[in-house]
Amino acid sequence: MGALSIQHLLVVLVVVLLLFGSKKLPEIGGGLGRAIKNFKKATTEPDEIDITARNNSNDNNKSA
């Protein structure tokens, strides 16, 4: 009961095709692929922290 057979997958594919249409499926697949790619990229990159000091020129010019 827990395993998906080919028949189950075909029924799901037909239902998705009926709901979204054949023109929307490539857009949905492309968007899902980009989302997975960006997620994998974000999880493998080290966190970048900017620790450089900011030079405020307005504070240095006020000597009065």
Secondary structure, DSSP 8 states (H G I E B T S, - for coil): --S--HHHHHHHHHHHHHHH-TTHHHHHHHHHHHHHHHHHHHHHS-----------HHHHH---
